[in-house]
Amino acid sequence: MKNETFEEKLEHSKALLEKLMNPEITLEESVKLYEEGLKNIKEAQTLIEEAKTKITVIEQANQNTGDTL
């Protein structure tokens, strides 16, 4: 399975939420979708943290060379 981008994870989360809002969904399906959604959100948060780290590294490198953005 390929790694989803942050944007793909958001779209996937929206799709899961729509499924969860279906009044005809079973409890078992709801729990599965909820669990999948939480996993998806955690992975998206990890991507955000990785992006923040990269930005911090770039900014520090930029400060060390005296350049400005």
C-alpha atoms as one frame of an Amber mdcrd trajectory, in Angstrom:
protein
   0.000   0.000   0.000   1.396   3.391  -0.964   1.892   6.120   1.593  -0.876
   8.684   1.464  -0.103  12.380   1.429  -1.505  14.642   4.118  -4.188  15.836
   1.710  -5.138  12.267   0.810  -5.410  11.433   4.497  -7.779  14.378   4.970
  -9.955  13.213   2.083  -9.926   9.667   3.436 -10.951  10.968   6.863 -13.837
  12.912   5.316 -15.007   9.768   3.525 -14.865   7.802   6.784 -16.872  10.480
   8.554 -19.548  10.362   5.857 -19.797   6.589   6.281 -20.055   6.977  10.057
 -22.949   9.393   9.642 -24.993   6.747   7.813 -27.844   5.803  10.181 -27.993
   2.279   8.719 -24.395   1.394   9.605 -23.951  -1.402  12.119 -22.236  -0.932
  15.440 -19.403  -3.238  14.356 -18.855  -1.226  11.171 -18.958   2.002  13.174
 -16.254   0.785  15.529 -14.052  -0.346  12.610 -14.440   2.981  10.829 -13.818
   4.911  14.036 -10.637   2.937  14.676  -9.481   3.473  11.084 -10.242   7.182
  11.381  -8.193   7.548  14.560  -5.260   5.757  12.920  -5.578   8.013   9.888
  -5.638  11.167  12.029  -2.576  10.029  13.983  -0.692   9.446  10.726  -1.727
  12.896   9.462  -0.492  14.472  12.711   2.834  12.690  12.230   3.113  14.184
   8.741   2.455  17.646  10.174   5.122  17.172  12.847   7.622  15.996  10.216
   6.867  19.068   8.104   7.333  21.352  11.131  10.690  19.712  11.856  11.843
  20.191   8.256  10.808  23.846   8.328  12.682  24.393  11.585  15.823  22.809
  10.133  15.552  24.956   6.993  15.033  28.123   9.046  18.001  27.331  11.289
  20.211  26.608   8.290  19.018  29.833   6.713  19.841  31.828   9.866  23.303
  30.285  10.005  24.088  31.455   6.485  22.615  34.907   7.035  20.103  34.584
   4.210  16.523  35.736   4.543  13.396  34.394   2.872
